[in-house]
Amino acid sequence: MPQTMMIFLKPFISAPSSSVWSKSNSGGNLLDTNVKICKRAEVVCQGMLAPRKFMQKRKKVEVFKSAEDEADQKNWRKMMNEIEETGSAVSVLRSQRSKNQDLPKDLVLGSLVRFKQLKKWNLVSEILEWLQTQHWWDFNEMDFLMLITAYGKEGEFSKAESILGYMNKKGYSPNVISHTALMEAYGKGGQNSKAEAIFRRMQTSGPEPSAITYQIILKIFVEGDKFNEAQEVFEALMDMDAPPLKPDQKMFHMMIYMYKKAGKYEKARQLFSLMAERGIPQNTVTYNSLMSFETNYKEVANIYDQMQRAGLRPDVVSYALLISAYGKARREEEALAVFEEMLDAGVRPTQKSYNILLDAFAISGMVEQARTVFKSMRRDRCNPDLCSYTTMLSAYINAPDMEGAEKFFRRIKQDGLEPNVVTYGTLIKGYAKINGLEKMMEKYEQMRVHGIKANQTIFTTIMDAYGRNKDFGSAVSWFNEMVSSGVSPDQKAKNILLSLAKTSEEQMEAKQLTGCVNDLIVDRIPSYINNNDEDDYGGDGSSGDDEDDYDDDDGSGDNEDYDDDNNAKISILSGANLDQLKVSGRASQT
């Protein structure tokens, strides 16, 4: 039976009740509900990922005040495009100057504001550094504040220190914006102790920290795994009789993320409830944060429904998290239905959301459906990246179709991409699963020829394959090879080596190698089950590295418009191999 029919036959029973499926009337019978479900299934099978009108390219109709305004606007856009293409602002700005005339200040100011909005802080600092040397530009306190803010965003703490010192010499009074920017520069530059010192000094002698200051110091503490310090600062704001300010929504979001990062999910849920008690508004980002650390698709769907009942509109991150949850649970039809609902709601899919849907089919080896998603990416102007190609490769491997996998692997290079350690690891694991040791080693050697070092998962995969197909001694050799290559075996690698040991002598040797010299009972789980754990390459091709990255490039040019709503989205969909969204992790390794 063709794979496309599998979607139709698999029952739809657990998608979010309030959104994906049509609600049946309260007095309706079960048959009516089933009919609606079957109709939806038919749509999914026959019209999978049909294009929507909002995704079609439309020509914008612009209205200008006058012919002169039209010329100015077009000239400005042309200049901005040139800056984007060259990567340098000053050379382009100089070319705009007429003979013996200064640049229009409106043009310069407009460019600065636009680059600030785009978070192009390197261009902001370049322009301001140039303006410092121009006699026709009155470089005032606001310019200094924007420059030190740009240095703060870039982590240029030495330059930020110089600007702050120069401002002091010029007689500018201490300012919360400049001190907060310097603190952020230290944090982004890896000087966390200096950042904390500035914060403590601001608390005791001023200038008094603002809400932005607290948001940034919490971020610095959390990213530096200084959870106790972050909790101390947050609780001080919560418990003080007359605190300088109350924790706001962004601070709660950061603390929820911290508890997620620390694995204290119940604490995160309690903080979510506390927001409602304290009257702190909850938005889509709040619910996305909760969805991001739930592993059960039913729980994710429940939070998704709560968000909609609260009158909040799901964004692309909300849909991506729900699609991911269904994909991991091997409920591909529900994952596709949620993606279809996202398109129907007019939410434009991102490259990452497409990768997550692609992964949902790849996990179950549904090649044709995965190919449909892969083709739809280009149609919708979301060009596949190496992550997409690696996920598509894993679909062939999980089919299993190694011949198709080889062809697609060759296509990666033909399309101008270079396979990385995750791509090679996906192919290596495919041959390990079918006990093709010769082809497995061929790919391993090919990877080394290209200068790519094996990671922990590749060594574990090869060790397990040799242990199952040859002898325990071969597995020990690869375990030692892993160690000698500077890769520390994780608990999974140790468990696999222990499970491969059959005789008492082998068990003793395995215990000595893994550090388990005490008597212990090793569950005789077949090693191939361990090695098929999707936390490594499995269906999504991720490397199994569960390092979180909350990179909230907030975009606040003057520390007065700090906004990390998009940052929380980034924390969920980017970073290195988040446990909840491994597709994003793959992207980070590319």
Secondary structure in CASP SS format (residue, H / E / C, confidence):
PFRMAT SS
TARGET T0000
AUTHOR 0000-0000-0000
METHOD secondary structure of the structure
MODEL  1
M C 1.00
P C 1.00
Q H 1.00
T H 1.00
M H 1.00
M H 1.00
I H 1.00
F H 1.00
L H 1.00
K C 1.00
P C 1.00
F C 1.00
I C 1.00
S C 1.00
A C 1.00
P C 1.00
S C 1.00
S C 1.00
S C 1.00
V C 1.00
W C 1.00
S C 1.00
K C 1.00
S C 1.00
N C 1.00
S C 1.00
G C 1.00
G C 1.00
N C 1.00
L H 1.00
L H 1.00
D H 1.00
T H 1.00
N H 1.00
V H 1.00
K H 1.00
I H 1.00
C H 1.00
K H 1.00
R H 1.00
A H 1.00
E H 1.00
V H 1.00
V H 1.00
C H 1.00
Q H 1.00
G C 1.00
M C 1.00
L C 1.00
A C 1.00
P C 1.00
R C 1.00
K H 1.00
F H 1.00
M H 1.00
Q C 1.00
K C 1.00
R C 1.00
K C 1.00
K C 1.00
V C 1.00
E C 1.00
V C 1.00
F C 1.00
K C 1.00
S C 1.00
A H 1.00
E H 1.00
D H 1.00
E H 1.00
A H 1.00
D H 1.00
Q H 1.00
K H 1.00
N H 1.00
W H 1.00
R H 1.00
K H 1.00
M H 1.00
M H 1.00
N H 1.00
E H 1.00
I H 1.00
E H 1.00
E H 1.00
T H 1.00
G C 1.00
S C 1.00
A C 1.00
V H 1.00
S H 1.00
V H 1.00
L H 1.00
R H 1.00
S H 1.00
Q C 1.00
R C 1.00
S C 1.00
K C 1.00
N C 1.00
Q C 1.00
D C 1.00
L C 1.00
P C 1.00
K H 1.00
D H 1.00
L H 1.00
V H 1.00
L H 1.00
G H 1.00
S H 1.00
L H 1.00
V H 1.00
R H 1.00
F H 1.00
K H 1.00
Q H 1.00
L C 1.00
K C 1.00
K C 1.00
W H 1.00
N H 1.00
L H 1.00
V H 1.00
S H 1.00
E H 1.00
I H 1.00
L H 1.00
E H 1.00
W H 1.00
L H 1.00
Q C 1.00
T C 1.00
Q C 1.00
H C 1.00
W C 1.00
W C 1.00
D C 1.00
F C 1.00
N C 1.00
E H 1.00
M H 1.00
D H 1.00
F H 1.00
L H 1.00
M H 1.00
L H 1.00
I H 1.00
T H 1.00
A H 1.00
Y H 1.00
G H 1.00
K H 1.00
E H 1.00
G C 1.00
E C 1.00
F H 1.00
S H 1.00
K H 1.00
A H 1.00
E H 1.00
S H 1.00
I H 1.00
L H 1.00
G H 1.00
Y H 1.00
M H 1.00
N H 1.00
K H 1.00
K C 1.00
G C 1.00
Y C 1.00
S C 1.00
P C 1.00
N C 1.00
V H 1.00
I H 1.00
S H 1.00
H H 1.00
T H 1.00
A H 1.00
L H 1.00
M H 1.00
E H 1.00
A H 1.00
Y H 1.00
G H 1.00
K H 1.00
G C 1.00
G C 1.00
Q C 1.00
N H 1.00
S H 1.00
K H 1.00
A H 1.00
E H 1.00
A H 1.00
I H 1.00
F H 1.00
R H 1.00
R H 1.00
M H 1.00
Q H 1.00
T H 1.00
S H 1.00
G C 1.00
P C 1.00
E C 1.00
P C 1.00
S C 1.00
A H 1.00
I H 1.00
T H 1.00
Y H 1.00
Q H 1.00
I H 1.00
I H 1.00
L H 1.00
K H 1.00
I H 1.00
F H 1.00
V H 1.00
E H 1.00
G C 1.00
D C 1.00
K C 1.00
F H 1.00
N H 1.00
E H 1.00
A H 1.00
Q H 1.00
E H 1.00
V H 1.00
F H 1.00
E H 1.00
A H 1.00
L H 1.00
M H 1.00
D H 1.00
M C 1.00
D C 1.00
A C 1.00
P C 1.00
P C 1.00
L C 1.00
K C 1.00
P C 1.00
D C 1.00
Q H 1.00
K H 1.00
M H 1.00
F H 1.00
H H 1.00
M H 1.00
M H 1.00
I H 1.00
Y H 1.00
M H 1.00
Y H 1.00
K H 1.00
K H 1.00
A C 1.00
G C 1.00
K C 1.00
Y H 1.00
E H 1.00
K H 1.00
A H 1.00
R H 1.00
Q H 1.00
L H 1.00
F H 1.00
S H 1.00
L H 1.00
M H 1.00
A H 1.00
E H 1.00
R C 1.00
G C 1.00
I C 1.00
P C 1.00
Q C 1.00
N C 1.00
T H 1.00
V H 1.00
T H 1.00
Y H 1.00
N H 1.00
S H 1.00
L H 1.00
M H 1.00
S H 1.00
F C 1.00
E C 1.00
T C 1.00
N C 1.00
Y H 1.00
K H 1.00
E H 1.00
V H 1.00
A H 1.00
N H 1.00
I H 1.00
Y H 1.00
D H 1.00
Q H 1.00
M H 1.00
Q H 1.00
R H 1.00
A C 1.00
G C 1.00
L C 1.00
R C 1.00
P C 1.00
D C 1.00
V H 1.00
V H 1.00
S H 1.00
Y H 1.00
A H 1.00
L H 1.00
L H 1.00
I H 1.00
S H 1.00
A H 1.00
Y H 1.00
G H 1.00
K H 1.00
A C 1.00
R C 1.00
R C 1.00
E H 1.00
E H 1.00
E H 1.00
A H 1.00
L H 1.00
A H 1.00
V H 1.00
F H 1.00
E H 1.00
E H 1.00
M H 1.00
L H 1.00
D H 1.00
A C 1.00
G C 1.00
V C 1.00
R C 1.00
P C 1.00
T C 1.00
Q H 1.00
K H 1.00
S H 1.00
Y H 1.00
N H 1.00
I H 1.00
L H 1.00
L H 1.00
D H 1.00
A H 1.00
F H 1.00
A H 1.00
I H 1.00
S C 1.00
G C 1.00
M C 1.00
V H 1.00
E H 1.00
Q H 1.00
A H 1.00
R H 1.00
T H 1.00
V H 1.00
F H 1.00
K H 1.00
S H 1.00
M H 1.00
R H 1.00
R H 1.00
D C 1.00
R C 1.00
C C 1.00
N C 1.00
P C 1.00
D C 1.00
L H 1.00
C H 1.00
S H 1.00
Y H 1.00
T H 1.00
T H 1.00
M H 1.00
L H 1.00
S H 1.00
A H 1.00
Y H 1.00
I H 1.00
N H 1.00
A C 1.00
P C 1.00
D C 1.00
M H 1.00
E H 1.00
G H 1.00
A H 1.00
E H 1.00
K H 1.00
F H 1.00
F H 1.00
R H 1.00
R H 1.00
I H 1.00
K H 1.00
Q H 1.00
D C 1.00
G C 1.00
L C 1.00
E C 1.00
P C 1.00
N C 1.00
V H 1.00
V H 1.00
T H 1.00
Y H 1.00
G H 1.00
T H 1.00
L H 1.00
I H 1.00
K H 1.00
G H 1.00
Y H 1.00
A H 1.00
K H 1.00
I C 1.00
N C 1.00
G C 1.00
L H 1.00
E H 1.00
K H 1.00
M H 1.00
M H 1.00
E H 1.00
K H 1.00
Y H 1.00
E H 1.00
Q H 1.00
M H 1.00
R H 1.00
V H 1.00
H C 1.00
G C 1.00
I C 1.00
K C 1.00
A C 1.00
N C 1.00
Q H 1.00
T H 1.00
I H 1.00
F H 1.00
T H 1.00
T H 1.00
I H 1.00
M H 1.00
D H 1.00
A H 1.00
Y H 1.00
G H 1.00
R H 1.00
N H 1.00
K C 1.00
D C 1.00
F H 1.00
G H 1.00
S H 1.00
A H 1.00
V H 1.00
S H 1.00
W H 1.00
F H 1.00
N H 1.00
E H 1.00
M H 1.00
V H 1.00
S H 1.00
S C 1.00
G C 1.00
V C 1.00
S C 1.00
P C 1.00
D C 1.00
Q H 1.00
K H 1.00
A H 1.00
K H 1.00
N H 1.00
I H 1.00
L H 1.00
L H 1.00
S H 1.00
L H 1.00
A C 1.00
K C 1.00
T C 1.00
S H 1.00
E H 1.00
E H 1.00
Q H 1.00
M H 1.00
E H 1.00
A H 1.00
K H 1.00
Q H 1.00
L H 1.00
T H 1.00
G C 1.00
C C 1.00
V C 1.00
N C 1.00
D C 1.00
L C 1.00
I C 1.00
V C 1.00
D C 1.00
R C 1.00
I C 1.00
P C 1.00
S H 1.00
Y H 1.00
I H 1.00
N H 1.00
N H 1.00
N C 1.00
D C 1.00
E C 1.00
D C 1.00
D C 1.00
Y C 1.00
G C 1.00
G C 1.00
D C 1.00
G C 1.00
S C 1.00
S C 1.00
G C 1.00
D C 1.00
D C 1.00
E C 1.00
D C 1.00
D C 1.00
Y C 1.00
D C 1.00
D C 1.00
D C 1.00
D C 1.00
G C 1.00
S C 1.00
G C 1.00
D C 1.00
N C 1.00
E C 1.00
D C 1.00
Y C 1.00
D C 1.00
D C 1.00
D H 1.00
N H 1.00
N H 1.00
A H 1.00
K H 1.00
I H 1.00
S H 1.00
I H 1.00
L H 1.00
S C 1.00
G C 1.00
A C 1.00
N C 1.00
L C 1.00
D C 1.00
Q C 1.00
L C 1.00
K H 1.00
V H 1.00
S H 1.00
G H 1.00
R H 1.00
A H 1.00
S H 1.00
Q H 1.00
T C 1.00
END
